[in-house]
Each structure stands twice: as structure tokens, then as C-alpha cells.
Amino acid sequence: MLEVKDLHAYYGKSHILQGVNFSVAEGEIVSLLGRNGVGRSTTVKTIMGELAPTGSIEFKGQQIAGRKSFEIAQLGLGYVPENRDIFPTLTVRQNLQLGMKQANREGRWRMEEMFDMFPNLAERADVHGGVLSGGEQQMLCMCRTLMGDPDMIMIDEPTEGLAPKLVEQVGNLLKEIARRGIAILLVEQKLAIALEISQRVYIMGHGKIVWEGSPQDLMTADDVRAEWLEV
């Protein structure tokens, strides 16, 4: 579904991504791990068209490197950024409605399901997004992206700064996303969550992939975890 080959990207003169290669198959859950500052967030931003890349990015057989972000989203690639990017002056309900691929047309996800999974959002459905807590804004951002009915979703640090109860809810949502056949690229710091739900794991270091394998392989690779992960 997604294939990245020899991906390079820069911030100004800083060469951040230095030949990244990885893939995500249809319906697969893949985690992208690594220490802070190695380029994980830059990778998903570049795939989503926020940075100008060199190299190849294919999504569902189409070359998307260099396309605009809204064009990539229209192809069915969803993105949940780490900065909890919502519309603060709109209500929770309005934020979810804006996420729909077509106005008043729901896909695989219904608004009522979002409210069932996250009761806090249901209680605050008509409250402006800007007054929600950071955790509630994260939930809203994830739910709004799903309302667009993506075939694959990239999620950057979904559990960062969340209370344990919300972390559990996020984990349950990720499992439900996968159950419905939606591919996931998960950028995550919490190793336990990544290992629990992923079929494959990539580790980044110094702007490139330095290790790949199964969660089971990673659990036995003590030297890899010690060198490349914050554990």
C-alpha cells in the first residue's frame, strides 16, 4: 500500500532524512520507533507533502512525492500529527463533520461510534475544541481523521502526554482501526503499545532505517533496544 524508497528531506540546510526505505502492506500495522530527533516525525510529514522530498513515495501504486497534502489525503491517506491540530473555534461535532470525505456522507466510521469509544467527546460534543484538554484534543484529531474514511492512517505519537486511561482508549481504537482493514503507520515512543499491536517494526537512527523485524525479534534484540531506543 505504501512504499518509500531512498527518501531524503531537509530543513533548510540540515539533511534530516538520509535515504529512508520501508513499506506498509494493505491492512498491516507497522511501527516506526527511535529516539527523539532521528527523523520519525519528519518522515511522516514528508510523506504527507509537508516537506519537499527527493526519492520515491508510492501510495496504492501512485507516486505521491511532491504532491500537495490535500491531494494525498484525497487518495485515502490519513494523518494525525503530534501537535493535535484541530479547529479550536468549532465544536467537537463540527470538527468531526469537517473530517467527512463528503459532506453529510459517512464511510466506515460513524460519529456515534466515536462518541461511544470516547465518552468525554460525547459529553462535550457542542463545546469548542479549543477548550478541550490536550488528551481530548488528541482523541478528537484521531476521530476526525477517521471520519475521512482513509485506507491507511499515519499517527504521530498518539499517546504522548496522555493519562493512562486515555492511553488505553487509544490502544483500543488502534486495534479497532486494524480490525477494519485499515493500514497503520504508528510513530510511537511507548514500546509496549508498539509491540502489542504491530506486525512489523522499523527503527530509525540518524535519518535512516537502522533495523527492521518483528516485535518478537525486537524483544530478544537487547543490543538493538539499548542502542537505538529510549527504554
Secondary structure, 3 states (H helix, E strand, C coil): CEEEEEEEEEECCEEEEEEEEEEECCCCEEEEECCCCCCHHHHHHHHCCCCCCEEEEEECCEECCCCCHHHHHHCCEEEECCCCCCCCCCEHHHHHHHHCCECCECCCCCHHHHHHHCHHHHHCCCCEHHHCCHHHHHHHHHHHHHCCCCCEEEEECCCCCCCHHHHHHHHHHHHHHHHCCCEEEEECCCHHHHHHHCCEEEEEECCEEEEEECHHHHHHCHHHHHHHCCC
